[in-house]
Amino acid sequence: MSKVAIVTGGTRGIGAATAVALKEAGYKVAANYAGNDEAARNFHKQTGIATYKWSVADYDACAAGIAQVETDLGPISVLVNNAGITRDAMFHKMTRAQWDEVIGTNLSGVFNMTHPLWARMRARKFGRIITISSVNGQKGQMGQANYSAAKAGDIGFTKALALEGARAGITVNVICPGYIATDMVMTVPEKAREAIIAQIPVGRLGEAEEIARCVVFLASENSGFITGATLSANGGQYLV
């Protein structure tokens, strides 16, 4: 199989940890990002991993970006749909723009990245598609009707596509992290973080590297009998 992987939202947080872990596992890795050029430059400088800028909410940009990655690195065998945004608001205050932005990136972005690669993976009889959902896509969260809907949609997408890919050697799985000590979570006020940690039985936030290790396993040839699965990595916060 080709050892080329692409990670969306791959220059920060869970995405950055995943890109590094895949590189350490022997993959040639492309890290996609949407807007933070400084973070992308620093990530490339520190890791040597190639970075590519486009919005996953734009289908044509995804198709062009994937084509460029394959020109530069070779056929992509592993896709990690990690890019995600939040636009939190109580539903009675949520705007149409807040809804559309989150659905466009967190749900439509998964389609936009997967669809251009699907026929190529089918032709090669091998592929690994791993999408990063969220505990809040499983249980819901106040103030996140848009985010929870998108992340729940990622789970449904995974289950349906797994059935289509099984005979073609393509596995499709989803990981639902709980609260991870990323930049986004660490900007939450300390008292609010303490309240979150109080709900986690293991008594701490997760680390991005813990999610990355899950991705590396699901990307491997050893995981070929696992497809359509939802892997919950939430410290026991929500048991499915």
Secondary structure, 3 states (H helix, E strand, C coil): CCCEEEECCCCCHHHHHHHHHHHHCCCEEEEEECCCHHHHHHHHHHHCCEEEECCCCCHHHHHHHHHHHHHHHCCCCEEEECCCCCCCCCHHHCCHHHHHHHHHHHCHHHHHHHHHHHHHHHHHCCEEEEEECCHHHHHCCCCCHHHHHHHHHHHHHHHHHHHHHHHHCEEEEEEEECCECCHHHHCCCHHHHHHHHHCCCCCCCECHHHHHHHHHHHHCHHHCCCCCCEEEECCCCCCC
